[in-house]
Amino acid sequence: MFRRFTDHPASVNETYFQHMGAAFGFGASMLAGSLACFVHGLFPWLFLTRGSDTIRALHHRMVTHRVVRPARSGRSTAVAAGD
């Protein structure tokens, strides 16, 4: 059961708590961008680029800086460049 908490974080070279912090950071960014999009829908002159800026920043953090690691336990965790 404990492996369910550690396998995925280990596959991206993080501890459980490092992974939790990274995931919470991504979630907070997505939440802020989402709220800005809702406000923009009501008031079109506000948050003109916040949603797209958030998506670009998250893409940069998650995909552009992804380190491809060998698969563990017969499961593929690596992602080909350009995905």
N, C-alpha and C positions, 0 to 999 in steps of 0.2 A: 504494500500500500504506500509506503514512504517513497518508493521510486516514482510514483505518479507526481510527486511534488518536486522531484529533483531531475528527472530525465530530460525534460525539455530545457530548463535553464542550463543544464550542463551542455546540451547540444549547441548552445549559443555562447558557451564559455562564461557563464554567470552562475553565481550562487542563487539559491532561492530568493534571498532578500534583495540581492542586486536586480534580479529579474522582476521582482515585485515592484521595486522602485522605478525601474524603466517602464514597466507596463502602466503604473499609476501616472507617470509623467506623460506618456502618450495619451492616456485616457483624459487627463486634465486638459491637454492641448486640444483634443478632439471636442471635449465638452465646451471649452471656451469658443472654439471656432463655430460649433453648432449653434450656440446661443447667439453669437454675432450674426449668423445667417438668419435666424428667426427674427432678430431685431431689424436686420436689413430688409427683410420681407415686409415688415410693418412700416418702417421709416427708410425708404430707399436711399436717402442721402447719408445715412450712417453706415459705418463698417463696409465701405465700398469694396475693399479687397481682402478683408480679414479671412473669409472662408477659403479663398484660393491661396492666400499666403500661408494659411495653416496647413493645407494639403501639401503645398510645395515643401514646407519646412519638415513635415513628417516624412515625406517621401525621401528627402535628403538624409534625414536621420536614420531611417529604417532600411532603405534600399541602396542608396548610393554608398553608404559606409558598411554594407553587409560584408562580413567575412565568410567566404565559402569554406566550410569545414567538412572533413570526411564524414560519411554516414556512420552512425553508431547502431549497434544491435540489429543490423540488417534493414534499418529504416533509413530512407534518404531524407536528410535534413538540409542538404545543400541546394542552392537555387542557382540555376544557370544565369550568367550575366545577361542583362537585358530583360529579365522577367519582371 
